[in-house]
């Protein structure tokens, strides 16, 4: 039986940690300023009870607006950003794309899915590793290439942090993706120098592609 934690449970744990961290910062700032929960609540339009529950990290329904109100009263800047983390849930289109790629591999080659970055606590993972070649090849699959530079940065960081020699950037063969590659110009060609036909021929024959490549399927 798989021991992988469900996304819903991961999200619940992460939300709890974030609420506790924010609450602790609020409490430390309030105490440093010498303000009571009642004073902060009155200024933020919240009850002292709500302020107390926010500080203890036990208000699951706390909203961003409530956090913003309290942060302004306490002279704090509230910022929310997202960073690459765990692998998002694959949709049917992405799974079909990977299956199309697997169908062209030589019988001596295979795929190992969801290969984590070998850093403790790092939740990033390669979509797959190509098995059976003398070099380590990572696979990243995108059905729609929206931000080429972001993809380049993400792959570059993964290569830096893992023992991957080459990368196959697998894209759905669409007009949008072809246009994105064309518009990216020389930067993406530098990162993926091997022509798609050469890489596919090598993989069909069970050979090392000789470098990173973009393959459309």
Protein Blocks (a to p, Z undefined) as FASTA:
>chain_A
ZZbdcfklmmmmmmmmmmmmmmmmmmmmmmmnopafklmmmmnopafklmmmmmnopafk
bcfklmmmmmmmnopacdddddddddddddfklmmmmmmmmmmpcfkbccdehiacfbeh
iabdcfbdcehiabdcdddddfbdfblmlmmmmmmmmmmmpccfbdcddddddfklmmmm
mmnmmmlmmmmmbcfklmmmmmmnopaehiacdddZZ
